[in-house]
């Protein structure tokens, strides 16, 4: 997905620990995700639909 502008309003996950941290930022139609400890590595983006499906999967333990 190509983003027309930089992500805004980065927030650290409330589930992050001292050794495993991620941040989520807002983009036009979805979210951007980056590693808090290595912000210069960049980020990946998702559409709103992809992000919603991911959050639903996390909340319903589909990754366990």
Secondary structure, 3 states (H helix, E strand, C coil): CCCCCCCEEEEECCCCCCCCCEEEEEECCEEEEEEHHHHHHCCEEEEHHHHHHHHHHHHCCCCC
